[in-house]
Every structure is written in structure tokens, then in C-alpha cells.
Amino acid sequence: MAEQVAPFNVAILAVPEVTASALYGMVDLFSSPGRDFRFITQGMAGDQRMRP
């Protein structure tokens, strides 16, 4: 069985010029590793590897 690894924190720097869609796009991007691949291939959500 694979060892359970705790997700690591990812900081996202938002400057005044950033739009909401770009910022939340980065949140979605960093939230998906590990979680979405298992959902696509096996039909159930996997463990979240990054925590934005």
C-alpha cells in the first residue's frame, strides 16, 4: 500500500492587476493534482496533493 503523504501548502500571490478568473484558475490548478486524475480514471476523487 502506498504511503500517505500530507498535502503541502502553495502560496498564490495576488497583485491589484489580477482578475478573479485568473486567481481562481490558479486555485483550481493547484487543487487538482492527485485528486482529479483518480476521479477521471477510477470514478472517485483521490487525495489532494497541494493545498492552495
mmCIF entry with sequence, helices, sheets and N, C-alpha, C, O atoms, coordinates in Angstrom:
data_MODEL
# 
_entry.id   MODEL 
# 
_entity.id                         1 
_entity.type                       polymer 
_entity.pdbx_number_of_molecules   1 
# 
_entity_poly.entity_id                      1 
_entity_poly.type                           'polypeptide(L)' 
_entity_poly.nstd_linkage                   no 
_entity_poly.nstd_monomer                   no 
_entity_poly.pdbx_seq_one_letter_code       MAEQVAPFNVAILAVPEVTASALYGMVDLFSSPGRDFRFITQGMAGDQRMRP 
_entity_poly.pdbx_seq_one_letter_code_can   MAEQVAPFNVAILAVPEVTASALYGMVDLFSSPGRDFRFITQGMAGDQRMRP 
_entity_poly.pdbx_strand_id                 A 
# 
loop_
_entity_poly_seq.entity_id 
_entity_poly_seq.num 
_entity_poly_seq.mon_id 
_entity_poly_seq.hetero 
1 1  MET n 
1 2  ALA n 
1 3  GLU n 
1 4  GLN n 
1 5  VAL n 
1 6  ALA n 
1 7  PRO n 
1 8  PHE n 
1 9  ASN n 
1 10 VAL n 
1 11 ALA n 
1 12 ILE n 
1 13 LEU n 
1 14 ALA n 
1 15 VAL n 
1 16 PRO n 
1 17 GLU n 
1 18 VAL n 
1 19 THR n 
1 20 ALA n 
1 21 SER n 
1 22 ALA n 
1 23 LEU n 
1 24 TYR n 
1 25 GLY n 
1 26 MET n 
1 27 VAL n 
1 28 ASP n 
1 29 LEU n 
1 30 PHE n 
1 31 SER n 
1 32 SER n 
1 33 PRO n 
1 34 GLY n 
1 35 ARG n 
1 36 ASP n 
1 37 PHE n 
1 38 ARG n 
1 39 PHE n 
1 40 ILE n 
1 41 THR n 
1 42 GLN n 
1 43 GLY n 
1 44 MET n 
1 45 ALA n 
1 46 GLY n 
1 47 ASP n 
1 48 GLN n 
1 49 ARG n 
1 50 MET n 
1 51 ARG n 
1 52 PRO n 
# 
_struct_asym.id          A 
_struct_asym.entity_id   1 
# 
loop_
_struct_conf.conf_type_id 
_struct_conf.id 
_struct_conf.pdbx_PDB_helix_id 
_struct_conf.beg_label_comp_id 
_struct_conf.beg_label_asym_id 
_struct_conf.beg_label_seq_id 
_struct_conf.pdbx_beg_PDB_ins_code 
_struct_conf.end_label_comp_id 
_struct_conf.end_label_asym_id 
_struct_conf.end_label_seq_id 
_struct_conf.pdbx_end_PDB_ins_code 
_struct_conf.beg_auth_comp_id 
_struct_conf.beg_auth_asym_id 
_struct_conf.beg_auth_seq_id 
_struct_conf.end_auth_comp_id 
_struct_conf.end_auth_asym_id 
_struct_conf.end_auth_seq_id 
_struct_conf.pdbx_PDB_helix_class 
_struct_conf.details 
_struct_conf.pdbx_PDB_helix_length 
HELX_P HELX_P1 AA1 ALA A 20 ? SER A 31 ? ALA A 20 SER A 31 1 ? 12 
HELX_P HELX_P2 AA2 ARG A 35 ? GLN A 42 ? ARG A 35 GLN A 42 1 ? 8  
# 
_struct_conf_type.id          HELX_P 
_struct_conf_type.criteria    ? 
_struct_conf_type.reference   ? 
# 
_struct_sheet.id               AA1 
_struct_sheet.type             ? 
_struct_sheet.number_strands   2 
_struct_sheet.details          ? 
# 
_struct_sheet_order.sheet_id     AA1 
_struct_sheet_order.range_id_1   1 
_struct_sheet_order.range_id_2   2 
_struct_sheet_order.offset       ? 
_struct_sheet_order.sense        parallel 
# 
loop_
_struct_sheet_range.sheet_id 
_struct_sheet_range.id 
_struct_sheet_range.beg_label_comp_id 
_struct_sheet_range.beg_label_asym_id 
_struct_sheet_range.beg_label_seq_id 
_struct_sheet_range.pdbx_beg_PDB_ins_code 
_struct_sheet_range.end_label_comp_id 
_struct_sheet_range.end_label_asym_id 
_struct_sheet_range.end_label_seq_id 
_struct_sheet_range.pdbx_end_PDB_ins_code 
_struct_sheet_range.beg_auth_comp_id 
_struct_sheet_range.beg_auth_asym_id 
_struct_sheet_range.beg_auth_seq_id 
_struct_sheet_range.end_auth_comp_id 
_struct_sheet_range.end_auth_asym_id 
_struct_sheet_range.end_auth_seq_id 
AA1 1 PHE A 8  ? ASN A 9  ? PHE A 8  ASN A 9  
AA1 2 MET A 50 ? ARG A 51 ? MET A 50 ARG A 51 
# 
loop_
_atom_site.group_PDB 
_atom_site.id 
_atom_site.type_symbol 
_atom_site.label_atom_id 
_atom_site.label_alt_id 
_atom_site.label_comp_id 
_atom_site.label_asym_id 
_atom_site.label_entity_id 
_atom_site.label_seq_id 
_atom_site.pdbx_PDB_ins_code 
_atom_site.Cartn_x 
_atom_site.Cartn_y 
_atom_site.Cartn_z 
_atom_site.occupancy 
_atom_site.B_iso_or_equiv 
_atom_site.pdbx_formal_charge 
_atom_site.auth_seq_id 
_atom_site.auth_comp_id 
_atom_site.auth_asym_id 
_atom_site.auth_atom_id 
_atom_site.pdbx_PDB_model_num 
ATOM 1   N N  . MET A 1 1  ? 0.845   -1.188 0.000   1.00 0.00 ? 1  MET A N  1 
ATOM 2   C CA . MET A 1 1  ? 0.000   0.000  0.000   1.00 0.00 ? 1  MET A CA 1 
ATOM 3   C C  . MET A 1 1  ? 0.883   1.241  0.000   1.00 0.00 ? 1  MET A C  1 
ATOM 4   O O  . MET A 1 1  ? 1.921   1.265  0.661   1.00 0.00 ? 1  MET A O  1 
ATOM 5   N N  . ALA A 1 2  ? 0.483   2.252  -0.724  1.00 0.00 ? 2  ALA A N  1 
ATOM 6   C CA . ALA A 1 2  ? 1.265   3.482  -0.829  1.00 0.00 ? 2  ALA A CA 1 
ATOM 7   C C  . ALA A 1 2  ? 1.207   4.270  0.477   1.00 0.00 ? 2  ALA A C  1 
ATOM 8   O O  . ALA A 1 2  ? 0.188   4.291  1.168   1.00 0.00 ? 2  ALA A O  1 
ATOM 9   N N  . GLU A 1 3  ? 2.319   4.910  0.790   1.00 0.00 ? 3  GLU A N  1 
ATOM 10  C CA . GLU A 1 3  ? 2.390   5.719  1.993   1.00 0.00 ? 3  GLU A CA 1 
ATOM 11  C C  . GLU A 1 3  ? 1.582   6.998  1.816   1.00 0.00 ? 3  GLU A C  1 
ATOM 12  O O  . GLU A 1 3  ? 1.645   7.637  0.766   1.00 0.00 ? 3  GLU A O  1 
ATOM 13  N N  . GLN A 1 4  ? 0.833   7.365  2.833   1.00 0.00 ? 4  GLN A N  1 
ATOM 14  C CA . GLN A 1 4  ? 0.010   8.576  2.809   1.00 0.00 ? 4  GLN A CA 1 
ATOM 15  C C  . GLN A 1 4  ? 0.895   9.790  3.025   1.00 0.00 ? 4  GLN A C  1 
ATOM 16  O O  . GLN A 1 4  ? 1.572   9.879  4.049   1.00 0.00 ? 4  GLN A O  1 
ATOM 17  N N  . VAL A 1 5  ? 0.905   10.724 2.090   1.00 0.00 ? 5  VAL A N  1 
ATOM 18  C CA . VAL A 1 5  ? 1.716   11.933 2.185   1.00 0.00 ? 5  VAL A CA 1 
ATOM 19  C C  . VAL A 1 5  ? 0.794   13.119 2.407   1.00 0.00 ? 5  VAL A C  1 
ATOM 20  O O  . VAL A 1 5  ? -0.209  13.278 1.711   1.00 0.00 ? 5  VAL A O  1 
ATOM 21  N N  . ALA A 1 6  ? 1.139   13.951 3.384   1.00 0.00 ? 6  ALA A N  1 
ATOM 22  C CA . ALA A 1 6  ? 0.319   15.133 3.675   1.00 0.00 ? 6  ALA A CA 1 
ATOM 23  C C  . ALA A 1 6  ? 0.464   16.143 2.539   1.00 0.00 ? 6  ALA A C  1 
ATOM 24  O O  . ALA A 1 6  ? 1.560   16.313 2.007   1.00 0.00 ? 6  ALA A O  1 
ATOM 25  N N  . PRO A 1 7  ? -0.621  16.812 2.161   1.00 0.00 ? 7  PRO A N  1 
ATOM 26  C CA . PRO A 1 7  ? -0.523  17.831 1.111   1.00 0.00 ? 7  PRO A CA 1 
ATOM 27  C C  . PRO A 1 7  ? 0.335   19.003 1.582   1.00 0.00 ? 7  PRO A C  1 
ATOM 28  O O  . PRO A 1 7  ? 0.352   19.335 2.768   1.00 0.00 ? 7  PRO A O  1 
ATOM 29  N N  . PHE A 1 8  ? 1.037   19.617 0.651   1.00 0.00 ? 8  PHE A N  1 
ATOM 30  C CA . PHE A 1 8  ? 1.854   20.763 1.029   1.00 0.00 ? 8  PHE A CA 1 
ATOM 31  C C  . PHE A 1 8  ? 1.162   22.044 0.597   1.00 0.00 ? 8  PHE A C  1 
ATOM 32  O O  . PHE A 1 8  ? 0.381   22.061 -0.355  1.00 0.00 ? 8  PHE A O  1 
ATOM 33  N N  . ASN A 1 9  ? 1.464   23.107 1.313   1.00 0.00 ? 9  ASN A N  1 
ATOM 34  C CA . ASN A 1 9  ? 0.843   24.407 1.066   1.00 0.00 ? 9  ASN A CA 1 
ATOM 35  C C  . ASN A 1 9  ? 1.479   25.088 -0.137  1.00 0.00 ? 9  ASN A C  1 
ATOM 36  O O  . ASN A 1 9  ? 2.691   25.020 -0.338  1.00 0.00 ? 9  ASN A O  1 
ATOM 37  N N  . VAL A 1 10 ? 0.641   25.746 -0.933  1.00 0.00 ? 10 VAL A N  1 
ATOM 38  C CA . VAL A 1 10 ? 1.089   26.518 -2.088  1.00 0.00 ? 10 VAL A CA 1 
ATOM 39  C C  . VAL A 1 10 ? 0.574   27.942 -1.900  1.00 0.00 ? 10 VAL A C  1 
ATOM 40  O O  . VAL A 1 10 ? -0.626  28.161 -1.737  1.00 0.00 ? 10 VAL A O  1 
ATOM 41  N N  . ALA A 1 11 ? 1.488   28.902 -1.924  1.00 0.00 ? 11 ALA A N  1 
ATOM 42  C CA . ALA A 1 11 ? 1.101   30.309 -1.787  1.00 0.00 ? 11 ALA A CA 1 
ATOM 43  C C  . ALA A 1 11 ? 0.859   30.904 -3.172  1.00 0.00 ? 11 ALA A C  1 
ATOM 44  O O  . ALA A 1 11 ? 1.637   30.680 -4.100  1.00 0.00 ? 11 ALA A O  1 
ATOM 45  N N  . ILE A 1 12 ? -0.210  31.652 -3.299  1.00 0.00 ? 12 ILE A N  1 
ATOM 46  C CA . ILE A 1 12 ? -0.524  32.343 -4.548  1.00 0.00 ? 12 ILE A CA 1 
ATOM 47  C C  . ILE A 1 12 ? -0.502  33.836 -4.257  1.00 0.00 ? 12 ILE A C  1 
ATOM 48  O O  . ILE A 1 12 ? -1.244  34.330 -3.408  1.00 0.00 ? 12 ILE A O  1 
ATOM 49  N N  . LEU A 1 13 ? 0.361   34.542 -4.975  1.00 0.00 ? 13 LEU A N  1 
ATOM 50  C CA . LEU A 1 13 ? 0.485   35.980 -4.779  1.00 0.00 ? 13 LEU A CA 1 
ATOM 51  C C  . LEU A 1 13 ? -0.475  36.705 -5.716  1.00 0.00 ? 13 LEU A C  1 
ATOM 52  O O  . LEU A 1 13 ? -0.397  36.554 -6.935  1.00 0.00 ? 13 LEU A O  1 
ATOM 53  N N  . ALA A 1 14 ? -1.372  37.486 -5.143  1.00 0.00 ? 14 ALA A N  1 
ATOM 54  C CA . ALA A 1 14 ? -2.332  38.255 -5.937  1.00 0.00 ? 14 ALA A CA 1 
ATOM 55  C C  . ALA A 1 14 ? -1.939  39.730 -5.885  1.00 0.00 ? 14 ALA A C  1 
ATOM 56  O O  . ALA A 1 14 ? -1.799  40.311 -4.809  1.00 0.00 ? 14 ALA A O  1 
ATOM 57  N N  . VAL A 1 15 ? -1.768  40.310 -7.037  1.00 0.00 ? 15 VAL A N  1 
ATOM 58  C CA . VAL A 1 15 ? -1.454  41.737 -7.142  1.00 0.00 ? 15 VAL A CA 1 
ATOM 59  C C  . VAL A 1 15 ? -2.731  42.472 -7.566  1.00 0.00 ? 15 VAL A C  1 
ATOM 60  O O  . VAL A 1 15 ? -3.673  41.836 -8.038  1.00 0.00 ? 15 VAL A O  1 
ATOM 61  N N  . PRO A 1 16 ? -2.777  43.780 -7.408  1.00 0.00 ? 16 PRO A N  1 
ATOM 62  C CA . PRO A 1 16 ? -4.001  44.517 -7.759  1.00 0.00 ? 16 PRO A CA 1 
ATOM 63  C C  . PRO A 1 16 ? -4.471  44.316 -9.199  1.00 0.00 ? 16 PRO A C  1 
ATOM 64  O O  . PRO A 1 16 ? -5.663  44.437 -9.480  1.00 0.00 ? 16 PRO A O  1 
ATOM 65  N N  . GLU A 1 17 ? -3.551  44.013 -10.108 1.00 0.00 ? 17 GLU A N  1 
ATOM 66  C CA . GLU A 1 17 ? -3.923  43.878 -11.515 1.00 0.00 ? 17 GLU A CA 1 
ATOM 67  C C  . GLU A 1 17 ? -4.533  42.522 -11.859 1.00 0.00 ? 17 GLU A C  1 
ATOM 68  O O  . GLU A 1 17 ? -5.027  42.347 -12.973 1.00 0.00 ? 17 GLU A O  1 
ATOM 69  N N  . VAL A 1 18 ? -4.516  41.563 -10.941 1.00 0.00 ? 18 VAL A N  1 
ATOM 70  C CA . VAL A 1 18 ? -5.012  40.215 -11.248 1.00 0.00 ? 18 VAL A CA 1 
ATOM 71  C C  . VAL A 1 18 ? -6.545  40.224 -11.303 1.00 0.00 ? 18 VAL A C  1 
ATOM 72  O O  . VAL A 1 18 ? -7.208  40.936 -10.549 1.00 0.00 ? 18 VAL A O  1 
ATOM 73  N N  . THR A 1 19 ? -7.082  39.414 -12.216 1.00 0.00 ? 19 THR A N  1 
ATOM 74  C CA . THR A 1 19 ? -8.537  39.281 -12.299 1.00 0.00 ? 19 THR A CA 1 
ATOM 75  C C  . THR A 1 19 ? -8.974  38.083 -11.471 1.00 0.00 ? 19 THR A C  1 
ATOM 76  O O  . THR A 1 19 ? -8.175  37.193 -11.180 1.00 0.00 ? 19 THR A O  1 
ATOM 77  N N  . ALA A 1 20 ? -10.228 38.068 -11.099 1.00 0.00 ? 20 ALA A N  1 
ATOM 78  C CA . ALA A 1 20 ? -10.742 36.975 -10.276 1.00 0.00 ? 20 ALA A CA 1 
ATOM 79  C C  . ALA A 1 20 ? -10.638 35.640 -11.007 1.00 0.00 ? 20 ALA A C  1 
ATOM 80  O O  . ALA A 1 20 ? -10.333 34.622 -10.387 1.00 0.00 ? 20 ALA A O  1 
ATOM 81  N N  . SER A 1 21 ? -10.885 35.630 -12.304 1.00 0.00 ? 21 SER A N  1 
ATOM 82  C CA . SER A 1 21 ? -10.825 34.373 -13.050 1.00 0.00 ? 21 SER A CA 1 
ATOM 83  C C  . SER A 1 21 ? -9.409  33.807 -13.079 1.00 0.00 ? 21 SER A C  1 
ATOM 84  O O  . SER A 1 21 ? -9.232  32.591 -13.005 1.00 0.00 ? 21 SER A O  1 
ATOM 85  N N  . ALA A 1 22 ? -8.411  34.656 -13.183 1.00 0.00 ? 22 ALA A N  1 
ATOM 86  C CA . ALA A 1 22 ? -7.021  34.179 -13.170 1.00 0.00 ? 22 ALA A CA 1 
ATOM 87  C C  . ALA A 1 22 ? -6.643  33.645 -11.795 1.00 0.00 ? 22 ALA A C  1 
ATOM 88  O O  . ALA A 1 22 ? -5.981  32.612 -11.685 1.00 0.00 ? 22 ALA A O  1 
ATOM 89  N N  . LEU A 1 23 ? -7.061  34.344 -10.752 1.00 0.00 ? 23 LEU A N  1 
ATOM 90  C CA . LEU A 1 23 ? -6.738  33.916 -9.394  1.00 0.00 ? 23 LEU A CA 1 
ATOM 91  C C  . LEU A 1 23 ? -7.412  32.585 -9.063  1.00 0.00 ? 23 LEU A C  1 
ATOM 92  O O  . LEU A 1 23 ? -6.752  31.670 -8.569  1.00 0.00 ? 23 LEU A O  1 
ATOM 93  N N  . TYR A 1 24 ? -8.695  32.464 -9.324  1.00 0.00 ? 24 TYR A N  1 
ATOM 94  C CA . TYR A 1 24 ? -9.393  31.211 -9.021  1.00 0.00 ? 24 TYR A CA 1 
ATOM 95  C C  . TYR A 1 24 ? -8.978  30.092 -9.966  1.00 0.00 ? 24 TYR A C  1 
ATOM 96  O O  . TYR A 1 24 ? -9.083  28.917 -9.615  1.00 0.00 ? 24 TYR A O  1 
ATOM 97  N N  . GLY A 1 25 ? -8.505  30.443 -11.162 1.00 0.00 ? 25 GLY A N  1 
ATOM 98  C CA . GLY A 1 25 ? -7.936  29.435 -12.052 1.00 0.00 ? 25 GLY A CA 1 
ATOM 99  C C  . GLY A 1 25 ? -6.690  28.815 -11.457 1.00 0.00 ? 25 GLY A C  1 
ATOM 100 O O  . GLY A 1 25 ? -6.477  27.609 -11.589 1.00 0.00 ? 25 GLY A O  1 
ATOM 101 N N  . MET A 1 26 ? -5.861  29.616 -10.803 1.00 0.00 ? 26 MET A N  1 
ATOM 102 C CA . MET A 1 26 ? -4.669  29.092 -10.127 1.00 0.00 ? 26 MET A CA 1 
ATOM 103 C C  . MET A 1 26 ? -5.044  28.216 -8.939  1.00 0.00 ? 26 MET A C  1 
ATOM 104 O O  . MET A 1 26 ? -4.392  27.204 -8.683  1.00 0.00 ? 26 MET A O  1 
ATOM 105 N N  . VAL A 1 27 ? -6.089  28.598 -8.216  1.00 0.00 ? 27 VAL A N  1 
ATOM 106 C CA . VAL A 1 27 ? -6.565  27.775 -7.098  1.00 0.00 ? 27 VAL A CA 1 
ATOM 107 C C  . VAL A 1 27 ? -7.012  26.412 -7.625  1.00 0.00 ? 27 VAL A C  1 
ATOM 108 O O  . VAL A 1 27 ? -6.657  25.384 -7.048  1.00 0.00 ? 27 VAL A O  1 
ATOM 109 N N  . ASP A 1 28 ? -7.775  26.390 -8.696  1.00 0.00 ? 28 ASP A N  1 
ATOM 110 C CA . ASP A 1 28 ? -8.213  25.128 -9.296  1.00 0.00 ? 28 ASP A CA 1 
ATOM 111 C C  . ASP A 1 28 ? -7.033  24.316 -9.799  1.00 0.00 ? 28 ASP A C  1 
ATOM 112 O O  . ASP A 1 28 ? -6.985  23.100 -9.612  1.00 0.00 ? 28 ASP A O  1 
ATOM 113 N N  . LEU A 1 29 ? -6.083  24.982 -10.436 1.00 0.00 ? 29 LEU A N  1 
ATOM 114 C CA . LEU A 1 29 ? -4.909  24.296 -10.971 1.00 0.00 ? 29 LEU A CA 1 
ATOM 115 C C  . LEU A 1 29 ? -4.123  23.605 -9.866  1.00 0.00 ? 29 LEU A C  1 
ATOM 116 O O  . LEU A 1 29 ? -3.751  22.441 -10.014 1.00 0.00 ? 29 LEU A O  1 
ATOM 117 N N  . PHE A 1 30 ? -3.865  24.297 -8.765  1.00 0.00 ? 30 PHE A N  1 
ATOM 118 C CA . PHE A 1 30 ? -3.080  23.715 -7.686  1.00 0.00 ? 30 PHE A CA 1 
ATOM 119 C C  . PHE A 1 30 ? -3.877  22.751 -6.809  1.00 0.00 ? 30 PHE A C  1 
ATOM 120 O O  . PHE A 1 30 ? -3.281  21.981 -6.055  1.00 0.00 ? 30 PHE A O  1 
ATOM 121 N N  . SER A 1 31 ? -5.196  22.771 -6.886  1.00 0.00 ? 31 SER A N  1 
ATOM 122 C CA . SER A 1 31 ? -6.015  21.838 -6.122  1.00 0.00 ? 31 SER A CA 1 
ATOM 123 C C  . SER A 1 31 ? -6.170  20.486 -6.809  1.00 0.00 ? 31 SER A C  1 
ATOM 124 O O  . SER A 1 31 ? -6.495  19.498 -6.151  1.00 0.00 ? 31 SER A O  1 
ATOM 125 N N  . SER A 1 32 ? -5.947  20.425 -8.106  1.00 0.00 ? 32 SER A N  1 
ATOM 126 C CA . SER A 1 32 ? -6.282  19.225 -8.863  1.00 0.00 ? 32 SER A CA 1 
ATOM 127 C C  . SER A 1 32 ? -5.266  18.089 -8.857  1.00 0.00 ? 32 SER A C  1 
ATOM 128 O O  . SER A 1 32 ? -5.693  16.950 -9.043  1.00 0.00 ? 32 SER A O  1 
ATOM 129 N N  . PRO A 1 33 ? -3.945  18.288 -8.658  1.00 0.00 ? 33 PRO A N  1 
ATOM 130 C CA . PRO A 1 33 ? -3.034  17.143 -8.712  1.00 0.00 ? 33 PRO A CA 1 
ATOM 131 C C  . PRO A 1 33 ? -3.399  16.063 -7.695  1.00 0.00 ? 33 PRO A C  1 
ATOM 132 O O  . PRO A 1 33 ? -3.622  16.354 -6.519  1.00 0.00 ? 33 PRO A O  1 
ATOM 133 N N  . GLY A 1 34 ? -3.454  14.839 -8.151  1.00 0.00 ? 34 GLY A N  1 
ATOM 134 C CA . GLY A 1 34 ? -3.798  13.716 -7.289  1.00 0.00 ? 34 GLY A CA 1 
ATOM 135 C C  . GLY A 1 34 ? -5.293  13.505 -7.162  1.00 0.00 ? 34 GLY A C  1 
ATOM 136 O O  . GLY A 1 34 ? -5.756  12.365 -7.184  1.00 0.00 ? 34 GLY A O  1 
ATOM 137 N N  . ARG A 1 35 ? -6.043  14.557 -7.033  1.00 0.00 ? 35 ARG A N  1 
ATOM 138 C CA . ARG A 1 35 ? -7.484  14.451 -6.829  1.00 0.00 ? 35 ARG A CA 1 
ATOM 139 C C  . ARG A 1 35 ? -8.224  14.146 -8.119  1.00 0.00 ? 35 ARG A C  1 
ATOM 140 O O  . ARG A 1 35 ? -9.017  13.205 -8.164  1.00 0.00 ? 35 ARG A O  1 
ATOM 141 N N  . ASP A 1 36 ? -7.984  14.915 -9.162  1.00 0.00 ? 36 ASP A N  1 
ATOM 142 C CA . ASP A 1 36 ? -8.768  14.795 -10.388 1.00 0.00 ? 36 ASP A CA 1 
ATOM 143 C C  . ASP A 1 36 ? -8.370  13.617 -11.265 1.00 0.00 ? 36 ASP A C  1 
ATOM 144 O O  . ASP A 1 36 ? -9.227  13.039 -11.933 1.00 0.00 ? 36 ASP A O  1 
ATOM 145 N N  . PHE A 1 37 ? -7.078  13.240 -11.283 1.00 0.00 ? 37 PHE A N  1 
ATOM 146 C CA . PHE A 1 37 ? -6.655  12.128 -12.135 1.00 0.00 ? 37 PHE A CA 1 
ATOM 147 C C  . PHE A 1 37 ? -7.346  10.835 -11.716 1.00 0.00 ? 37 PHE A C  1 
ATOM 148 O O  . PHE A 1 37 ? -7.815  10.077 -12.565 1.00 0.00 ? 37 PHE A O  1 
ATOM 149 N N  . ARG A 1 38 ? -7.410  10.586 -10.434 1.00 0.00 ? 38 ARG A N  1 
ATOM 150 C CA . ARG A 1 38 ? -8.087  9.380  -9.951  1.00 0.00 ? 38 ARG A CA 1 
ATOM 151 C C  . ARG A 1 38 ? -9.581  9.439  -10.249 1.00 0.00 ? 38 ARG A C  1 
ATOM 152 O O  . ARG A 1 38 ? -10.194 8.412  -10.542 1.00 0.00 ? 38 ARG A O  1 
ATOM 153 N N  . PHE A 1 39 ? -10.167 10.621 -10.178 1.00 0.00 ? 39 PHE A N  1 
ATOM 154 C CA . PHE A 1 39 ? -11.585 10.763 -10.490 1.00 0.00 ? 39 PHE A CA 1 
ATOM 155 C C  . PHE A 1 39 ? -11.851 10.432 -11.953 1.00 0.00 ? 39 PHE A C  1 
ATOM 156 O O  . PHE A 1 39 ? -12.838 9.771  -12.276 1.00 0.00 ? 39 PHE A O  1 
ATOM 157 N N  . ILE A 1 40 ? -10.971 10.891 -12.834 1.00 0.00 ? 40 ILE A N  1 
ATOM 158 C CA . ILE A 1 40 ? -11.145 10.636 -14.266 1.00 0.00 ? 40 ILE A CA 1 
ATOM 159 C C  . ILE A 1 40 ? -10.930 9.164  -14.586 1.00 0.00 ? 40 ILE A C  1 
ATOM 160 O O  . ILE A 1 40 ? -11.679 8.589  -15.377 1.00 0.00 ? 40 ILE A O  1 
ATOM 161 N N  . THR A 1 41 ? -9.913  8.544  -13.981 1.00 0.00 ? 41 THR A N  1 
ATOM 162 C CA . THR A 1 41 ? -9.567  7.167  -14.339 1.00 0.00 ? 41 THR A CA 1 
ATOM 163 C C  . THR A 1 41 ? -10.348 6.116  -13.568 1.00 0.00 ? 41 THR A C  1 
ATOM 164 O O  . THR A 1 41 ? -10.606 5.037  -14.100 1.00 0.00 ? 41 THR A O  1 
ATOM 165 N N  . GLN A 1 42 ? -10.738 6.406  -12.311 1.00 0.00 ? 42 GLN A N  1 
ATOM 166 C CA . GLN A 1 42 ? -11.388 5.390  -11.484 1.00 0.00 ? 42 GLN A CA 1 
ATOM 167 C C  . GLN A 1 42 ? -12.782 5.775  -11.008 1.00 0.00 ? 42 GLN A C  1 
ATOM 168 O O  . GLN A 1 42 ? -13.494 4.941  -10.448 1.00 0.00 ? 42 GLN A O  1 
ATOM 169 N N  . GLY A 1 43 ? -13.177 7.013  -11.218 1.00 0.00 ? 43 GLY A N  1 
ATOM 170 C CA . GLY A 1 43 ? -14.515 7.438  -10.840 1.00 0.00 ? 43 GLY A CA 1 
ATOM 171 C C  . GLY A 1 43 ? -14.691 7.887  -9.409  1.00 0.00 ? 43 GLY A C  1 
ATOM 172 O O  . GLY A 1 43 ? -15.817 8.133  -8.977  1.00 0.00 ? 43 GLY A O  1 
ATOM 173 N N  . MET A 1 44 ? -13.588 8.005  -8.649  1.00 0.00 ? 44 MET A N  1 
ATOM 174 C CA . MET A 1 44 ? -13.670 8.517  -7.271  1.00 0.00 ? 44 MET A CA 1 
ATOM 175 C C  . MET A 1 44 ? -12.521 9.480  -7.038  1.00 0.00 ? 44 MET A C  1 
ATOM 176 O O  . MET A 1 44 ? -11.428 9.301  -7.575  1.00 0.00 ? 44 MET A O  1 
ATOM 177 N N  . ALA A 1 45 ? -12.773 10.495 -6.237  1.00 0.00 ? 45 ALA A N  1 
ATOM 178 C CA . ALA A 1 45 ? -11.760 11.523 -6.002  1.00 0.00 ? 45 ALA A CA 1 
ATOM 179 C C  . ALA A 1 45 ? -10.590 10.943 -5.233  1.00 0.00 ? 45 ALA A C  1 
ATOM 180 O O  . ALA A 1 45 ? -10.769 10.148 -4.310  1.00 0.00 ? 45 ALA A O  1 
ATOM 181 N N  . GLY A 1 46 ? -9.388  11.350 -5.625  1.00 0.00 ? 46 GLY A N  1 
ATOM 182 C CA . GLY A 1 46 ? -8.178  10.916 -4.938  1.00 0.00 ? 46 GLY A CA 1 
ATOM 183 C C  . GLY A 1 46 ? -7.794  11.891 -3.837  1.00 0.00 ? 46 GLY A C  1 
ATOM 184 O O  . GLY A 1 46 ? -8.547  12.808 -3.508  1.00 0.00 ? 46 GLY A O  1 
ATOM 185 N N  . ASP A 1 47 ? -6.622  11.679 -3.280  1.00 0.00 ? 47 ASP A N  1 
ATOM 186 C CA . ASP A 1 47 ? -6.113  12.558 -2.225  1.00 0.00 ? 47 ASP A CA 1 
ATOM 187 C C  . ASP A 1 47 ? -5.595  13.838 -2.850  1.00 0.00 ? 47 ASP A C  1 
ATOM 188 O O  . ASP A 1 47 ? -4.961  13.814 -3.905  1.00 0.00 ? 47 ASP A O  1 
ATOM 189 N N  . GLN A 1 48 ? -5.867  14.954 -2.194  1.00 0.00 ? 48 GLN A N  1 
ATOM 190 C CA . GLN A 1 48 ? -5.398  16.239 -2.678  1.00 0.00 ? 48 GLN A CA 1 
ATOM 191 C C  . GLN A 1 48 ? -3.930  16.379 -2.294  1.00 0.00 ? 48 GLN A C  1 
ATOM 192 O O  . GLN A 1 48 ? -3.585  16.245 -1.120  1.00 0.00 ? 48 GLN A O  1 
ATOM 193 N N  . ARG A 1 49 ? -3.059  16.649 -3.269  1.00 0.00 ? 49 ARG A N  1 
ATOM 194 C CA . ARG A 1 49 ? -1.617  16.715 -3.039  1.00 0.00 ? 49 ARG A CA 1 
ATOM 195 C C  . ARG A 1 49 ? -1.139  18.117 -2.674  1.00 0.00 ? 49 ARG A C  1 
ATOM 196 O O  . ARG A 1 49 ? -0.135  18.275 -1.978  1.00 0.00 ? 49 ARG A O  1 
ATOM 197 N N  . MET A 1 50 ? -1.857  19.132 -3.144  1.00 0.00 ? 50 MET A N  1 
ATOM 198 C CA . MET A 1 50 ? -1.478  20.530 -2.872  1.00 0.00 ? 50 MET A CA 1 
ATOM 199 C C  . MET A 1 50 ? -2.659  21.260 -2.253  1.00 0.00 ? 50 MET A C  1 
ATOM 200 O O  . MET A 1 50 ? -3.817  21.006 -2.586  1.00 0.00 ? 50 MET A O  1 
ATOM 201 N N  . ARG A 1 51 ? -2.337  22.175 -1.340  1.00 0.00 ? 51 ARG A N  1 
ATOM 202 C CA . ARG A 1 51 ? -3.380  22.959 -0.667  1.00 0.00 ? 51 ARG A CA 1 
ATOM 203 C C  . ARG A 1 51 ? -3.095  24.438 -0.892  1.00 0.00 ? 51 ARG A C  1 
ATOM 204 O O  . ARG A 1 51 ? -2.289  25.036 -0.179  1.00 0.00 ? 51 ARG A O  1 
ATOM 205 N N  . PRO A 1 52 ? -3.765  25.033 -1.893  1.00 0.00 ? 52 PRO A N  1 
ATOM 206 C CA . PRO A 1 52 ? -3.515  26.463 -2.158  1.00 0.00 ? 52 PRO A CA 1 
ATOM 207 C C  . PRO A 1 52 ? -4.122  27.355 -1.086  1.00 0.00 ? 52 PRO A C  1 
ATOM 208 O O  . PRO A 1 52 ? -4.002  28.578 -1.161  1.00 0.00 ? 52 PRO A O  1 
# 
